[in-house]
Amino acid sequence: MEAKVNYIKTRLVQQVLTSHECFRGMEVVRSDLHTPKHLDGFMSAIHQLTLTLRHSASGETSTVPLLVKVMKGDELFRKQNLAHVLFPNEINIYANVLPQFDAFLAAAGSDLRATRWCPRVYLSTMGQFREYSELFETFLVMENVTPRGFRTGPRLDLDEAHLTLMVEIIARYHACSYALRIKDPPALDRLVERIVPLNFLQDGKVFFESYDVVFRLAAERLFAYVDAVPAELDSERFRQHVHTLRTKYGPNQSELMQKFLHRDPTYSVILHGDYNRNNVLFRYDDGQRPVEVLMIDFQENRYGSPALDLSFLMYMNMTPELRERFWEELLRRYHRQLMGTLCAVLHCEESDPRLEPYREASFRAHFARFALYGAMVALNFIPSMMSSEEEVIEVSGYFEQDIHCEGFRRCALAMGGDVVNRRITAVMRHASKMGYMDVM
């Protein structure tokens, strides 16, 4: 571990300093590395790196707060969790996608910049670094935006203000793919070709092993609960939808999930892929109202329906009560921002025939075909987000040790108790009522 720490504090720091004009003439006075427990993730470790720099000419010193994201685990753990796909895809977003979006927006005369929708990135690289480890590694070095007032939002449930900020920034991000398709299709194709497919099934076999396990257990938990409390199946339509989910897909939930990854020549965009409140940072005003948001953690990015990002956000972070009164309005806010961004970038009106496929009625019909994706993914993650810290630590330990062990299964089926059971059932009930489960 000491060798890895030294590598980050020396070699990696030098790469950062030599890669950016803003550090010209600067020398390192001090390099401090700290790994906060609250930043620890399932598959990555995030270190706080604080550099004290001195300008060689003026002698003035400055402090640069950074975060360094690296992969966790041994080769087996990384293989089971597709780290060789997830982490290179994230590097690709920062190294290629966002800079290409920026160049396109600048050429179009737009003031928008995609790189401003994320913390500033100083280094995104991957390969074998023998002084660090013998494994394939990725390094992502970005600005620590905490000193600028950014922080994580509520643990699970978001209000209208938080949700609106999140749908508006993801709408702008999605709009870049559409605008690029309209103006320069080969450029979009080149970006898409760089994305390593993150499938649930591949060549007829399970590809995403860990997710196959968690999707199966999430469905098993839902079925067990509605069997124990049949009153939860409060309509014939919902009862039939759950029956179809159980009998058609049963333990093969990956088969259903793979269907949602269908690529569409009109609607597919470069996705965030894991668009949840724990993968954004908010800045608040003095009254603690959120006024700005930044996106982080693009590990699960794909090329697919924008509904994958949008439906996951909405099902994960809205209470059943908020869904009833704000679901339609939030979709409208996303769509308004999407169309407004397209018009601004393309210098056209909404009546422009090039935007015909993206008008609200067409968008809503497309969304309905893919929205069940977000509900299914929410079944997996709501238990962790609603459970105690002790339960999360326990299930995380089993996840890192062996996704197939009995301890992980026990936690997945029970953590959070009936409070979680009622919440995940409410998610599926809403998907049924909206007609999203009809796609099964």
C-alpha positions as CSV (number, residue, x, y, z in Angstrom):
1,M,0.0,0.0,0.0
2,E,2.9,2.4,0.8
3,A,4.2,2.0,-2.8
4,K,0.8,2.9,-4.2
5,V,0.6,6.0,-2.0
6,N,4.0,7.1,-3.0
7,Y,3.2,6.6,-6.7
8,I,0.2,8.8,-6.4
9,K,2.0,11.5,-4.4
10,T,5.0,11.7,-6.8
11,R,4.6,10.2,-10.3
12,L,0.8,10.9,-10.7
13,V,1.3,14.5,-9.3
14,Q,4.0,15.2,-11.8
15,Q,1.8,14.0,-14.7
16,V,-0.9,16.4,-13.5
17,L,1.5,19.3,-13.2
18,T,3.1,18.8,-16.6
19,S,-0.2,18.3,-18.4
20,H,-1.8,21.7,-17.7
21,E,-0.7,25.2,-18.5
22,C,-2.1,26.5,-15.3
23,F,0.7,24.7,-13.4
24,R,3.6,26.1,-15.5
25,G,6.4,27.2,-13.2
26,M,4.9,25.6,-10.1
27,E,6.8,23.2,-7.9
28,V,5.5,20.9,-5.2
29,V,6.1,22.0,-1.6
30,R,3.9,19.4,0.0
31,S,1.7,16.5,-1.1
32,D,-0.9,15.1,1.4
33,L,-3.0,12.0,0.7
34,H,-6.0,11.0,2.8
35,T,-8.6,8.4,2.1
36,P,-11.9,9.3,3.9
37,K,-14.1,6.4,4.8
38,H,-17.3,8.2,3.5
39,L,-15.9,8.3,0.0
40,D,-15.3,4.6,-0.1
41,G,-17.4,2.8,-2.8
42,F,-18.2,-0.7,-3.9
43,M,-15.6,-0.8,-6.6
44,S,-13.4,2.3,-6.3
45,A,-11.4,4.1,-3.7
46,I,-11.3,7.9,-3.8
47,H,-8.3,9.6,-2.2
48,Q,-8.2,13.3,-1.2
49,L,-5.0,14.7,-2.5
50,T,-4.0,18.2,-1.4
51,L,-1.1,19.8,-3.1
52,T,0.8,22.8,-1.8
53,L,2.5,24.5,-4.7
54,R,5.1,27.3,-5.0
55,H,5.6,29.5,-8.0
56,S,9.3,29.3,-8.9
57,A,9.5,32.9,-10.0
58,S,7.3,34.8,-7.5
59,G,7.6,32.4,-4.5
60,E,3.9,32.6,-3.9
61,T,2.2,29.4,-2.6
62,S,-1.2,28.0,-3.4
63,T,-3.2,25.0,-2.4
64,V,-4.9,22.7,-4.9
65,P,-7.5,20.3,-3.5
66,L,-7.9,17.2,-5.7
67,L,-9.6,13.8,-5.7
68,V,-7.9,10.6,-7.1
69,K,-10.2,7.8,-8.1
70,V,-8.7,4.3,-8.5
71,M,-10.0,0.7,-8.8
72,K,-10.4,-1.6,-5.8
73,G,-10.0,-5.3,-5.5
74,D,-8.0,-8.2,-6.9
75,E,-8.2,-9.5,-10.4
76,L,-11.2,-11.9,-9.6
77,F,-13.2,-9.1,-7.9
78,R,-12.6,-6.8,-10.9
79,K,-13.6,-9.6,-13.4
80,Q,-16.8,-10.4,-11.6
81,N,-17.8,-6.7,-11.6
82,L,-16.6,-5.9,-15.1
83,A,-14.1,-3.3,-13.9
84,H,-12.3,-3.8,-17.2
85,V,-15.4,-2.3,-18.9
86,L,-16.6,0.2,-16.3
87,F,-13.5,2.1,-15.5
88,P,-12.1,2.5,-19.1
89,N,-15.6,3.7,-20.1
90,E,-15.4,6.3,-17.4
91,I,-12.0,7.4,-18.5
92,N,-13.3,7.7,-22.1
93,I,-16.1,10.1,-21.0
94,Y,-13.5,12.5,-19.5
95,A,-10.8,12.0,-22.0
96,N,-12.9,12.0,-25.2
97,V,-16.6,12.5,-24.9
98,L,-16.8,15.7,-22.9
99,P,-13.9,17.4,-24.7
100,Q,-15.6,16.5,-28.1
101,F,-18.8,17.9,-26.9
102,D,-17.0,21.1,-25.8
103,A,-15.4,21.5,-29.2
104,F,-18.7,20.9,-31.0
105,L,-20.5,23.4,-28.8
106,A,-17.7,26.0,-29.3
107,A,-17.8,25.6,-33.1
108,A,-21.6,26.0,-33.0
109,G,-21.2,29.4,-31.2
110,S,-22.7,28.1,-28.0
111,D,-21.6,29.3,-24.5
112,L,-22.4,25.9,-23.1
113,R,-19.5,23.7,-22.2
114,A,-20.0,20.0,-21.2
115,T,-16.9,20.0,-19.0
116,R,-18.5,22.6,-16.8
117,W,-21.2,20.1,-15.9
118,C,-18.6,18.1,-14.0
119,P,-15.7,18.9,-11.6
120,R,-12.6,19.9,-13.6
121,V,-10.6,16.9,-14.6
122,Y,-6.8,17.1,-14.5
123,L,-5.8,13.6,-15.5
124,S,-7.7,10.6,-17.0
125,T,-5.5,7.7,-17.9
126,M,-5.4,3.9,-18.0
127,G,-2.9,1.1,-18.6
128,Q,-0.2,-0.8,-16.7
129,F,1.8,1.2,-14.2
130,R,4.4,-1.2,-12.8
131,E,5.4,1.0,-10.0
132,Y,1.8,1.1,-8.8
133,S,0.7,-2.6,-9.4
134,E,0.9,-5.5,-11.8
135,L,-2.8,-5.1,-12.8
136,F,-4.4,-3.0,-15.4
137,E,-5.3,0.3,-13.7
138,T,-7.2,3.6,-14.3
139,F,-6.5,6.9,-12.7
140,L,-8.9,9.8,-12.6
141,V,-7.7,13.0,-11.0
142,M,-10.2,15.8,-10.6
143,E,-10.9,19.0,-8.7
144,N,-12.2,18.5,-5.1
145,V,-15.2,20.9,-5.4
146,T,-16.0,20.8,-1.6
147,P,-14.2,24.1,-1.0
148,R,-16.5,25.7,-3.7
149,G,-19.5,24.6,-1.6
150,F,-20.5,21.4,-3.5
151,R,-21.6,18.4,-1.5
152,T,-23.9,15.4,-1.7
153,G,-27.6,15.9,-1.3
154,P,-30.2,14.0,0.7
155,R,-29.6,10.3,1.2
156,L,-32.6,9.1,-0.8
157,D,-35.6,11.3,-1.3
158,L,-35.2,14.5,-3.4
159,D,-37.6,17.4,-3.6
160,E,-38.7,19.3,-6.6
161,A,-35.8,21.7,-6.6
162,H,-33.1,18.9,-6.5
163,L,-34.9,16.8,-9.1
164,T,-35.3,19.8,-11.5
165,L,-31.6,20.6,-11.4
166,M,-30.8,17.0,-12.1
167,V,-33.2,16.6,-15.0
168,E,-32.1,19.8,-16.6
169,I,-28.4,19.1,-16.5
170,I,-28.9,15.5,-17.9
171,A,-31.2,17.0,-20.6
172,R,-28.4,19.3,-21.7
173,Y,-26.0,16.4,-21.7
174,H,-28.3,14.2,-23.8
175,A,-29.0,17.1,-26.2
176,C,-25.3,17.1,-27.1
177,S,-25.7,13.6,-28.6
178,Y,-28.8,14.6,-30.6
179,A,-27.2,17.9,-31.8
180,L,-24.1,16.1,-32.9
181,R,-26.1,13.4,-34.7
182,I,-28.0,16.2,-36.6
183,K,-24.9,18.2,-37.5
184,D,-22.0,15.7,-37.6
185,P,-23.2,12.0,-37.5
186,P,-19.7,10.6,-38.1
187,A,-18.3,12.5,-35.1
188,L,-21.0,10.9,-32.9
189,D,-20.3,7.5,-34.4
190,R,-16.6,7.8,-33.5
191,L,-17.5,8.6,-29.9
192,V,-19.9,5.7,-29.7
193,E,-17.3,3.3,-31.1
194,R,-15.1,4.0,-28.1
195,I,-17.7,2.8,-25.6
196,V,-17.1,-0.8,-24.5
197,P,-20.6,-2.4,-24.5
198,L,-21.8,-2.9,-20.9
199,N,-24.3,-5.7,-21.5
200,F,-26.3,-7.9,-19.1
201,L,-26.1,-10.8,-21.6
202,Q,-23.6,-11.4,-24.3
203,D,-23.5,-14.3,-26.8
204,G,-26.5,-15.8,-24.9
205,K,-24.6,-15.9,-21.6
206,V,-24.6,-13.8,-18.5
207,F,-22.1,-11.0,-19.0
208,F,-22.6,-8.7,-15.9
209,E,-22.2,-11.4,-13.3
210,S,-22.7,-9.3,-10.1
211,Y,-25.7,-7.5,-11.5
212,D,-27.2,-10.8,-12.6
213,V,-27.1,-11.9,-8.9
214,V,-28.5,-8.6,-7.5
215,F,-31.3,-8.4,-10.1
216,R,-32.4,-12.0,-9.4
217,L,-32.4,-11.3,-5.6
218,A,-34.3,-8.1,-6.0
219,A,-37.0,-9.8,-8.0
220,E,-37.1,-12.7,-5.5
221,R,-37.6,-10.2,-2.7
222,L,-40.5,-8.5,-4.5
223,F,-42.2,-11.8,-5.2
224,A,-41.8,-13.0,-1.6
225,Y,-43.3,-9.9,-0.2
226,V,-46.4,-9.8,-2.4
227,D,-46.9,-13.5,-1.7
228,A,-46.8,-12.7,2.0
229,V,-49.0,-9.5,1.7
230,P,-51.3,-10.2,-1.3
231,A,-53.2,-7.0,-0.6
232,E,-50.3,-5.1,-2.1
233,L,-51.4,-6.4,-5.5
234,D,-54.3,-3.9,-5.4
235,S,-55.4,-4.2,-9.1
236,E,-55.8,-7.0,-11.5
237,R,-53.4,-5.2,-13.9
238,F,-50.7,-5.0,-11.3
239,R,-51.3,-8.6,-10.3
240,Q,-50.9,-9.8,-13.9
241,H,-47.8,-7.7,-14.4
242,V,-46.1,-9.2,-11.4
243,H,-47.2,-12.7,-12.6
244,T,-45.6,-12.0,-16.0
245,L,-42.4,-10.8,-14.4
246,R,-42.2,-13.9,-12.3
247,T,-43.2,-16.5,-14.9
248,K,-41.6,-15.1,-18.0
249,Y,-38.3,-14.0,-16.4
250,G,-38.2,-15.5,-13.0
251,P,-34.5,-15.9,-12.1
252,N,-33.4,-14.6,-15.5
253,Q,-33.9,-10.9,-14.9
254,S,-30.8,-10.2,-17.0
255,E,-32.8,-11.3,-20.1
256,L,-35.3,-8.5,-19.4
257,M,-32.7,-5.9,-18.7
258,Q,-30.8,-6.7,-21.9
259,K,-33.9,-5.7,-23.9
260,F,-33.7,-2.2,-22.5
261,L,-30.2,-1.8,-24.0
262,H,-31.5,-1.8,-27.6
263,R,-29.8,0.9,-29.6
264,D,-32.1,3.2,-31.5
265,P,-30.8,5.2,-34.5
266,T,-33.0,8.2,-33.5
267,Y,-33.2,8.3,-29.8
268,S,-30.0,6.7,-28.4
269,V,-27.6,9.0,-26.6
270,I,-24.3,8.7,-24.8
271,L,-25.7,8.1,-21.3
272,H,-24.4,8.9,-17.8
273,G,-25.5,5.3,-17.0
274,D,-25.9,5.5,-13.2
275,Y,-27.8,8.7,-12.8
276,N,-28.7,8.8,-9.2
277,R,-28.5,11.5,-6.5
278,N,-25.3,9.9,-5.1
279,N,-23.6,10.5,-8.4
280,V,-24.1,14.3,-8.4
281,L,-22.9,17.1,-6.2
282,F,-25.1,20.0,-5.2
283,R,-24.3,23.6,-4.3
284,Y,-26.7,25.4,-2.0
285,D,-27.6,29.1,-1.4
286,D,-27.7,30.6,2.0
287,G,-31.2,29.4,2.4
288,Q,-30.1,25.8,1.7
289,R,-31.9,25.7,-1.6
290,P,-29.9,23.8,-4.3
291,V,-28.8,26.2,-7.0
292,E,-26.2,24.2,-9.0
293,V,-25.4,20.6,-9.7
294,L,-22.3,18.7,-11.1
295,M,-22.3,15.2,-12.4
296,I,-19.7,12.6,-11.3
297,D,-19.2,8.8,-11.6
298,F,-19.7,7.8,-15.3
299,Q,-18.6,4.2,-14.8
300,E,-21.8,2.7,-16.2
301,N,-22.2,4.9,-19.2
302,R,-23.6,3.3,-22.3
303,Y,-25.1,4.3,-25.6
304,G,-28.8,3.9,-25.3
305,S,-32.2,5.4,-24.6
306,P,-32.2,8.6,-22.5
307,A,-35.0,7.0,-20.6
308,L,-32.4,4.8,-18.9
309,D,-30.9,7.8,-17.1
310,L,-34.2,9.6,-16.5
311,S,-36.3,6.7,-15.3
312,F,-33.6,5.5,-12.8
313,L,-33.3,9.0,-11.4
314,M,-37.0,9.3,-11.0
315,Y,-37.8,5.9,-9.5
316,M,-34.8,6.0,-7.1
317,N,-35.3,9.5,-5.7
318,M,-39.0,10.2,-5.6
319,T,-41.3,9.1,-2.8
320,P,-44.6,7.5,-3.9
321,E,-46.5,10.7,-2.9
322,L,-44.2,12.9,-5.0
323,R,-44.5,10.6,-8.0
324,E,-48.2,11.0,-7.9
325,R,-48.1,14.8,-8.2
326,F,-44.8,15.6,-9.9
327,W,-43.9,12.7,-12.3
328,E,-45.5,14.3,-15.4
329,E,-44.2,17.8,-14.6
330,L,-40.7,16.5,-14.1
331,L,-40.8,14.8,-17.6
332,R,-42.0,18.1,-19.0
333,R,-39.1,20.0,-17.4
334,Y,-36.7,17.5,-18.8
335,H,-38.2,17.8,-22.3
336,R,-38.3,21.7,-22.2
337,Q,-34.6,21.8,-21.3
338,L,-33.8,19.2,-24.0
339,M,-35.6,21.1,-26.7
340,G,-34.3,24.5,-25.5
341,T,-30.7,23.2,-25.6
342,L,-31.1,21.8,-29.1
343,C,-32.6,25.0,-30.4
344,A,-29.8,27.1,-28.8
345,V,-27.0,24.9,-30.2
346,L,-28.5,24.4,-33.6
347,H,-29.8,28.1,-33.8
348,C,-33.3,27.0,-34.8
349,E,-36.9,27.1,-33.7
350,E,-38.7,24.1,-32.2
351,S,-40.7,23.9,-35.4
352,D,-37.5,23.0,-37.3
353,P,-38.2,19.6,-39.0
354,R,-34.9,18.2,-37.8
355,L,-36.4,18.2,-34.3
356,E,-39.6,16.4,-35.2
357,P,-38.5,13.1,-33.6
358,Y,-37.8,14.8,-30.3
359,R,-41.0,16.6,-29.8
360,E,-42.9,15.8,-26.6
361,A,-45.5,13.3,-27.9
362,S,-42.8,11.2,-29.6
363,F,-40.4,11.5,-26.6
364,R,-43.2,10.4,-24.2
365,A,-43.9,7.3,-26.4
366,H,-40.3,6.4,-26.5
367,F,-39.8,6.9,-22.7
368,A,-42.8,4.6,-22.0
369,R,-41.0,1.7,-23.8
370,F,-37.9,2.0,-21.7
371,A,-39.0,3.4,-18.3
372,L,-39.3,0.0,-16.7
373,Y,-35.5,-0.1,-16.7
374,G,-35.4,2.5,-14.0
375,A,-37.9,0.7,-11.9
376,M,-36.0,-2.6,-12.1
377,V,-32.7,-0.9,-11.2
378,A,-34.3,0.9,-8.3
379,L,-35.4,-2.4,-6.9
380,N,-31.7,-3.3,-6.4
381,F,-30.5,0.0,-4.9
382,I,-33.4,1.3,-2.8
383,P,-32.7,-1.4,-0.1
384,S,-29.1,-0.1,0.4
385,M,-30.2,3.6,0.3
386,M,-33.0,3.0,2.9
387,S,-31.1,0.7,5.3
388,S,-28.9,1.5,8.3
389,E,-25.2,2.2,8.0
390,E,-24.5,-1.1,9.8
391,E,-26.5,-3.1,7.2
392,V,-24.8,-1.3,4.3
393,I,-21.4,-2.1,5.7
394,E,-22.4,-5.7,6.1
395,V,-23.8,-6.2,2.6
396,S,-20.8,-4.3,1.1
397,G,-18.4,-6.6,2.8
398,Y,-20.2,-9.7,1.4
399,F,-20.3,-8.0,-2.0
400,E,-16.5,-7.5,-2.0
401,Q,-15.8,-11.0,-0.7
402,D,-18.2,-13.2,-2.8
403,I,-21.3,-12.0,-4.5
404,H,-22.6,-15.6,-4.5
405,C,-22.3,-16.2,-0.8
406,E,-25.3,-16.9,1.5
407,G,-24.5,-13.8,3.6
408,F,-25.0,-11.5,0.6
409,R,-28.3,-13.3,-0.3
410,R,-29.6,-13.0,3.2
411,C,-28.8,-9.2,3.4
412,A,-30.3,-8.6,-0.1
413,L,-33.6,-10.2,0.8
414,A,-34.0,-8.7,4.3
415,M,-32.1,-5.4,4.7
416,G,-34.4,-2.5,5.7
417,G,-37.3,-4.8,6.4
418,D,-40.9,-4.1,5.4
419,V,-40.3,-0.4,5.0
420,V,-38.1,-1.3,2.0
421,N,-40.5,-3.9,0.8
422,R,-43.4,-1.4,0.7
423,R,-41.2,1.1,-1.1
424,I,-40.0,-1.3,-3.9
425,T,-43.6,-2.6,-4.3
426,A,-44.8,1.0,-4.7
427,V,-42.2,1.5,-7.5
428,M,-43.5,-1.5,-9.4
429,R,-47.1,-0.5,-8.8
430,H,-46.5,2.9,-10.4
431,A,-44.7,1.3,-13.4
432,S,-47.7,-0.9,-13.8
433,K,-50.2,1.9,-13.6
434,M,-48.3,4.0,-16.1
435,G,-48.2,1.1,-18.6
436,Y,-44.4,0.8,-18.4
437,M,-44.7,-2.9,-17.6
438,D,-46.6,-3.7,-20.7
439,V,-43.3,-4.1,-22.6
440,M,-42.8,-7.4,-20.9
